Amino acid sequence: MNEPLNNVLDVFRPALKADGFDLALGTVQPGVVIVRVLHGPEACDDCLMPDDRLGAMLKNAFQKIMPDVSEVIVKHESQD
């Protein structure tokens, strides 16, 4: 079930990695997907798009493979 969601994240990863970030799938509950934004040591925090915009883009992409996704929660973690 999580592999298709990870494939969606793969589409977004290159742009984020260019600024020092990565994405990881967090908890998946009915209708809710948590996406972890991993901040690398050289991450450009000013370069990252706002959480609400990133969440909306991910939600739209996830809904194409899982129409019942109603919310994407973006959480940030430092990756040392």
C-alpha positions, 0 to 999 in steps of 0.5 A, a space after each residue: 500500500 505504501 509503495 505507490 505513495 513512495 512513488 509519488 514522493 519520488 517525483 518531488 524528491 529531485 527538486 527538494 534534494 537540490 536545496 538539501 531536503 528529502 521526503 519520507 513517508 510517515 504514518 498513513 491512516 484512513 484519509 490522512 498521510 503524514 509526510 516527513 520533510 528531512 532537513 539535511 545539514 546544508 538545507 536552504 530553509 528559505 528555499 523550501 516552499 510553505 507547508 500548506 502549498 507543499 501539502 496541497 501539491 502532495 495531496 493532489 498527487 496522492 489523490 490520483 492513486 488514493 482518492 480517499 486522501 483528504 489531508 496531508 500533514 507535513 512534519 519537519 525533521 533535522 537530518 544530521 
